[in-house]
């Protein structure tokens, strides 16, 4: 299994990043996390996972990534 975390200081931008990953076979793991530090620092995070298939002891991806 692969694991990744996308992050952005813009929720709209994070949505774009996550949608691109979803198109490539990734799945969201949990919900969106937010780190907020006043007065103006905010970062949005989304964890994602992707299954891999093991053949002959080597991990290969189920779907092609571009």
Backbone as CSV, one residue per row, in Angstrom:
resi,resn,N_x,N_y,N_z,CA_x,CA_y,CA_z,C_x,C_y,C_z
1,UNK,0.843,-1.178,0.000,0.000,0.000,0.000,0.884,1.235,0.000
2,UNK,0.482,2.194,-0.768,1.175,3.485,-0.781,0.380,4.471,0.062
3,UNK,1.088,5.428,0.635,0.471,6.444,1.483,1.032,7.795,1.084
4,UNK,0.163,8.805,1.010,0.609,10.150,0.656,-0.265,11.160,1.392
5,UNK,0.252,12.348,1.578,-0.514,13.440,2.177,-0.395,14.653,1.272
6,UNK,-1.538,15.133,0.816,-1.579,16.370,0.031,-1.865,17.518,1.002
7,UNK,-1.282,18.681,0.733,-1.539,19.830,1.599,-1.526,21.114,0.775
8,UNK,-2.257,22.101,1.290,-2.335,23.399,0.630,-2.855,24.425,1.625
9,UNK,-2.510,25.676,1.403,-3.067,26.737,2.256,-4.412,27.216,1.721
10,UNK,-4.877,26.616,0.613,-6.168,26.939,0.021,-7.007,25.657,-0.046
11,UNK,-8.205,25.678,0.498,-9.075,24.509,0.452,-9.433,24.164,-0.992
12,UNK,-9.707,25.160,-1.817,-10.028,24.905,-3.227,-8.870,24.232,-3.956
13,UNK,-7.653,24.655,-3.657,-6.474,24.050,-4.278,-6.298,22.607,-3.801
14,UNK,-6.514,22.365,-2.509,-6.421,21.013,-1.980,-7.426,20.101,-2.684
15,UNK,-8.633,20.584,-2.901,-9.658,19.802,-3.590,-9.170,19.418,-4.981
16,UNK,-8.528,20.338,-5.683,-7.994,20.033,-7.016,-6.926,18.947,-6.938
17,UNK,-5.996,19.072,-5.984,-4.934,18.079,-5.810,-5.520,16.700,-5.527
18,UNK,-6.487,16.653,-4.603,-7.085,15.381,-4.206,-7.867,14.775,-5.367
19,UNK,-8.619,15.580,-6.109,-9.361,15.060,-7.253,-8.438,14.443,-8.299
20,UNK,-7.272,15.031,-8.508,-6.305,14.457,-9.445,-5.820,13.093,-8.959
21,UNK,-5.550,12.974,-7.671,-5.122,11.690,-7.104,-6.236,10.649,-7.217
22,UNK,-7.478,11.060,-6.959,-8.614,10.134,-7.044,-8.747,9.576,-8.459
23,UNK,-8.505,10.402,-9.465,-8.565,9.956,-10.859,-7.503,8.900,-11.157
24,UNK,-6.420,8.908,-10.381,-5.314,7.972,-10.578,-5.428,6.737,-9.686
25,UNK,-6.579,6.568,-9.044,-6.796,5.356,-8.258,-6.529,5.460,-6.771
26,UNK,-6.170,6.635,-6.294,-5.954,6.831,-4.860,-7.302,6.951,-4.153
27,UNK,-7.318,6.666,-2.845,-8.523,6.792,-2.025,-8.207,7.642,-0.803
28,UNK,-9.177,8.456,-0.396,-8.992,9.283,0.803,-8.933,8.392,2.036
29,UNK,-8.056,8.738,2.942,-7.934,8.045,4.214,-8.301,9.047,5.304
30,UNK,-9.514,8.941,5.822,-9.971,9.894,6.830,-10.436,11.184,6.185
31,UNK,-10.615,12.181,7.008,-11.112,13.469,6.533,-10.004,14.501,6.400
32,UNK,-10.400,15.694,6.060,-9.466,16.807,5.912,-9.046,17.293,7.294
33,UNK,-7.755,17.505,7.476,-7.219,18.088,8.716,-6.841,19.532,8.438
34,UNK,-6.957,20.340,9.455,-6.643,21.765,9.322,-5.686,22.172,10.429
35,UNK,-4.590,22.825,10.038,-3.688,23.412,11.020,-3.868,24.926,10.930
36,UNK,-4.224,25.522,12.035,-4.489,26.958,12.068,-3.625,27.597,13.131
37,UNK,-2.897,28.625,12.737,-2.080,29.389,13.680,-2.352,30.863,13.424
38,UNK,-3.058,31.515,14.338,-3.395,32.931,14.147,-2.140,33.777,13.964
39,UNK,-2.203,34.857,13.234,-3.421,35.417,12.688,-3.751,34.928,11.279
40,UNK,-2.761,34.465,10.481,-3.058,34.214,9.066,-2.498,32.908,8.517
41,UNK,-2.115,31.968,9.353,-1.498,30.738,8.853,-2.483,29.578,8.951
42,UNK,-2.921,29.068,7.807,-3.828,27.934,7.761,-3.352,26.970,6.677
43,UNK,-3.290,25.675,7.011,-2.930,24.654,6.030,-3.948,23.523,6.134
44,UNK,-4.412,23.046,4.979,-5.363,21.943,4.889,-4.610,20.701,4.423
45,UNK,-4.911,19.546,5.032,-4.246,18.289,4.719,-5.257,17.201,4.402
46,UNK,-4.909,16.310,3.472,-5.721,15.123,3.204,-4.793,13.940,2.972
47,UNK,-4.972,12.891,3.766,-4.204,11.658,3.585,-4.877,10.806,2.509
48,UNK,-4.049,10.108,1.726,-4.550,9.242,0.662,-3.767,7.931,0.663
49,UNK,-4.435,6.857,0.227,-3.774,5.565,0.103,-4.057,4.986,-1.272
50,UNK,-3.176,4.066,-1.679,-3.365,3.372,-2.957,-2.882,1.938,-2.784
51,UNK,-3.726,0.992,-3.177,-3.375,-0.420,-3.090,-2.336,-0.773,-4.152
52,UNK,-1.470,-1.715,-3.818,-0.525,-2.258,-4.784,-0.703,-3.770,-4.809
53,UNK,-0.441,-4.374,-5.957,-0.540,-5.816,-6.119,0.864,-6.383,-6.136
54,UNK,1.086,-7.428,-5.365,2.413,-8.055,-5.325,2.452,-9.248,-6.275
55,UNK,3.433,-9.239,-7.176,3.667,-10.352,-8.093,5.121,-10.771,-7.985
56,UNK,5.351,-12.032,-7.790,6.720,-12.572,-7.725,7.575,-11.826,-6.711
57,UNK,6.970,-11.435,-5.594,7.729,-10.754,-4.553,7.979,-9.283,-4.810
58,UNK,7.514,-8.754,-5.948,7.704,-7.344,-6.270,6.364,-6.629,-6.219
59,UNK,6.345,-5.432,-5.684,5.118,-4.634,-5.628,4.914,-3.919,-6.955
60,UNK,3.701,-4.024,-7.481,3.346,-3.281,-8.681,2.021,-2.583,-8.425
61,UNK,1.775,-1.504,-9.108,0.548,-0.756,-8.909,-0.591,-1.424,-9.653
62,UNK,-1.809,-1.374,-9.053,-2.992,-1.927,-9.703,-3.333,-1.120,-10.946
63,UNK,-3.198,0.188,-10.860,-3.534,1.059,-11.976,-2.319,1.866,-12.368
64,UNK,-2.276,2.240,-13.630,-1.159,3.055,-14.113,-1.281,4.474,-13.604
65,UNK,-0.166,5.047,-13.190,-0.120,6.474,-12.858,0.530,7.189,-14.012
66,UNK,0.021,8.340,-14.307,0.597,9.154,-15.385,1.552,10.155,-14.821
